[in-house]
Amino acid sequence: MSTTKVSPHISLFRSHINNRRFDDQTLRILELVLVFKDVESLTEARKELRDFLRSESLNAIREIKSKTVEQKLLILEFYVRAFALLGDIESCLAWRYEALNLRELNSTTHQWLQVSYMEWLNFAEHSLDNGFHTIARKACENALSSIEKNDSADLKKDEFSQLVEVSKKVKRLKDYASTLAASHSVEAQTAKYLRKKTIEKSRSCPSPCKETKCIASNLFRYGIKKRNERKFHELQSIQRISNGSDSIHSEGQYQSFSC
């Protein structure tokens, strides 16, 4: 599908978003937009729509403050699915996190919104797999908090054992995420420090380097000059010796003729 043929679908999708039509029909239009035979066109379309959706989603999040919890969740879910279609994992996880937090925040008054520990655990695993270690750690903390809310007295023996195993798994995942988050933090600080030192060195280097280069060049030229002078003096000495030898030889010849 060429860009020319698909452009009406892109325009239609943009129109739906601008008109705040966050429904399945809009997602189907997005699916049609992403049907490309060549990789280049697909990449261009994904980038264009990803940037557009990121910008519009920020506007949408400011506008939904006055809406009901149900309406907010529908909009958040729409963006989760839209970013998933576009392959924008970072934005997809960010909106999933917003949705989970919104449910958790309103679960005190709406019991059906309560987020289960398995939902937090799944989100933690997805975040960790995609390199979002700090978010994964926070999700693990929420999962453990959710587990603690379960009344163990009402659980059967096998259910209680399963809950204990899940708790252990979440704690291991949390420790692993914490280790990775700390490691990446140290690496980031180290890289920042090295970049800073490199910049400082590059700024202070020009004058000394230039001076050193100049001194070395002068010494080299001075060495050549002295070498040439030495060669010149040696050549003069050879010429004087040669001239003196010729003079003696000529005088001897003159004396012999005189005899």
C-alpha positions in Angstrom: 0.0 0.0 0.0 1.5 3.3 -1.1 1.7 6.4 1.1 -0.7 8.1 -1.4 -3.3 5.4 -0.9 -3.0 5.3 2.8 -2.9 9.1 3.5 -6.8 9.3 3.6 -6.7 6.7 6.4 -4.1 8.7 8.3 -6.2 11.9 7.9 -9.3 10.0 9.0 -7.5 8.6 12.1 -6.2 12.1 13.0 -9.8 13.4 12.6 -11.1 10.8 15.0 -8.5 11.6 17.6 -9.0 15.4 17.3 -12.8 14.7 17.8 -12.0 12.6 20.8 -13.5 9.4 19.3 -11.7 6.9 21.5 -13.4 3.7 20.3 -12.8 0.4 18.5 -13.6 2.0 15.1 -10.7 4.4 15.5 -8.4 1.6 16.4 -9.5 -0.3 13.3 -8.6 2.7 11.2 -5.2 2.7 12.8 -4.8 -1.0 11.9 -5.6 -0.1 8.2 -3.0 2.7 8.3 -0.3 0.2 9.4 -0.9 -2.2 6.5 2.2 -1.5 4.3 4.0 -3.8 2.0 7.3 -2.1 2.3 9.3 -1.5 5.5 10.2 2.1 4.7 6.6 3.3 4.4 5.6 1.4 7.5 8.5 2.9 9.5 7.5 6.4 8.3 3.9 5.9 9.2 4.6 4.5 12.6 6.9 7.5 13.5 4.4 10.1 12.2 1.5 8.6 14.1 3.5 7.9 17.2 4.6 11.5 17.5 1.0 12.6 16.8 -0.5 10.3 19.4 2.1 11.3 22.1 1.3 14.9 21.6 -2.5 14.4 21.6 -2.4 12.0 24.6 -0.9 14.8 26.7 -3.8 17.0 25.7 -6.3 14.3 26.4 -5.0 13.6 29.9 -5.5 17.2 30.8 -9.0 17.1 29.5 -10.3 14.0 31.3 -10.0 15.5 34.8 -13.7 16.4 34.8 -14.8 13.0 33.5 -16.0 10.0 35.5 -13.6 7.2 36.5 -15.2 4.9 33.9 -14.7 7.4 31.1 -11.1 8.0 32.2 -10.3 4.3 32.2 -11.8 3.9 28.7 -9.6 6.7 27.3 -6.5 5.3 29.0 -7.3 1.8 27.7 -7.7 3.2 24.2 -4.2 4.8 24.3 -2.7 1.6 25.7 -4.1 -0.4 22.7 -3.2 2.4 20.2 0.5 2.6 21.4 0.7 -1.2 21.4 -0.4 -1.3 17.7 2.3 1.3 16.9 4.9 -0.7 18.7 5.6 2.1 21.1 6.3 0.0 24.2 7.4 2.9 26.4 4.2 4.8 25.9 2.1 1.7 26.2 3.6 0.8 29.6 3.3 4.4 30.7 -0.4 4.5 30.0 -1.0 1.1 31.5 0.7 2.3 34.7 -1.6 5.4 34.7 -4.6 3.1 34.3 -3.5 0.8 37.2 -2.8 3.7 39.5 -6.2 5.3 38.7 -8.0 2.1 39.5 -6.0 1.7 42.7 -6.7 5.3 43.7 -10.4 4.8 43.3 -10.7 1.3 44.6 -11.6 2.5 48.1 -14.9 3.7 46.9 -15.3 1.4 43.9 -14.3 -2.1 45.0 -14.5 -3.5 41.5 -11.6 -1.2 40.4 -9.2 -2.9 42.9 -6.0 -4.1 41.1 -5.1 -7.7 41.9 -1.5 -8.7 42.8 -1.3 -10.8 39.6 -2.1 -7.7 37.5 0.7 -5.8 39.3 3.0 -8.8 38.9 2.4 -9.1 35.2 3.0 -5.4 34.7 6.2 -5.6 36.8 7.5 -8.4 34.5 6.7 -6.5 31.3 8.3 -3.4 32.7 11.4 -5.3 33.7 11.6 -7.1 30.3 11.6 -3.7 28.6 14.3 -2.1 30.8 12.0 0.0 33.1 13.6 -1.2 36.3 12.4 1.5 38.7 8.8 1.2 37.5 9.1 -2.6 37.9 10.2 -2.3 41.5 7.3 0.0 42.3 4.9 -2.4 40.7 6.3 -5.2 42.8 5.8 -3.1 45.9 2.1 -2.6 44.9 1.8 -6.3 44.3 3.1 -7.1 47.8 0.7 -4.5 49.2 -2.1 -6.2 47.4 -1.1 -9.6 48.7 -1.1 -8.3 52.3 -4.7 -7.2 51.9 -5.8 -10.8 51.3 -7.3 -12.3 54.4 -5.2 -15.5 54.9 -7.8 -16.8 57.4 -10.4 -17.2 54.6 -8.0 -19.0 52.3 -7.8 -22.8 51.8 -4.5 -24.5 52.5 -3.5 -24.8 48.8 -4.6 -21.2 48.1 -2.5 -20.0 51.0 0.5 -22.0 49.8 0.1 -20.5 46.3 -0.1 -17.0 47.8 3.1 -17.6 49.7 4.9 -18.7 46.5 3.7 -15.7 44.6 4.8 -13.5 47.4 8.3 -15.0 47.3 8.4 -14.6 43.5 7.4 -10.9 43.8 10.1 -10.3 46.4 12.8 -11.9 44.2 11.6 -9.8 41.3 11.6 -6.7 43.4 15.2 -7.3 44.6 16.3 -8.0 41.0 14.7 -4.8 39.7 16.2 -2.8 42.6 19.7 -4.2 41.8 19.3 -3.4 38.1 18.0 0.1 38.9 20.9 0.8 41.2 23.4 -0.6 38.7 22.1 1.5 35.9 22.0 4.6 38.1 25.7 4.1 38.9 26.5 3.5 35.3 24.6 6.6 34.3 26.5 8.7 36.9 29.8 7.2 35.8 29.1 8.0 32.2 28.0 11.5 33.1 31.2 12.0 35.1 33.4 10.7 32.3 31.7 12.9 29.7 32.2 15.9 32.0 35.9 15.1 32.4 36.3 14.6 28.7 34.7 18.0 27.9 36.9 19.7 30.6 40.0 18.1 29.1 39.1 19.1 25.6 38.6 22.7 26.7 41.9 22.9 28.6 43.9 21.0 26.0 44.2 23.3 23.0 46.7 25.8 24.5 49.1 23.3 26.1 48.8 21.0 23.1 49.4 23.8 20.7 52.4 25.0 22.8 53.8 21.4 23.0 53.3 21.0 19.2 55.1 24.3 18.6 58.0 23.4 20.9 58.4 20.1 19.2 58.3 21.6 15.8 60.9 24.3 16.8 63.2 21.6 18.2 62.9 19.6 15.0 63.6 22.5 12.8 66.5 23.5 15.1 67.9 20.0 14.8 67.8 20.1 11.0 69.5 23.5 11.0 72.3 22.3 13.2 72.7 19.1 11.1 72.9 21.2 7.9 75.5 23.5 9.5 77.6 20.5 10.6 77.4 19.0 7.1 78.4 22.4 5.6 81.4 22.7 7.9 82.4 19.1 7.1 82.2 19.9 3.4 84.3 23.0 3.8 87.0 21.0 5.6 87.0 18.4 2.9 87.3 21.1 0.2 90.2 22.8 2.1 92.0 19.5 2.5 91.5 18.7 -1.1 92.7 22.1 -2.2 95.8 21.8 0.0 96.7 18.5 -1.5 96.3 19.8 -5.0 98.6 22.8 -4.2 101.4 20.5 -2.8 101.1 18.3 -5.8 101.4 21.2 -8.2 104.5 22.6 -6.4 106.2 19.3 -6.6 105.7 19.2 -10.3 107.0 22.7 -10.7 110.2 21.8 -8.8 110.8 18.8 -10.9 110.5 20.8 -14.1 113.0 23.3 -12.6 115.5 20.6 -12.0 
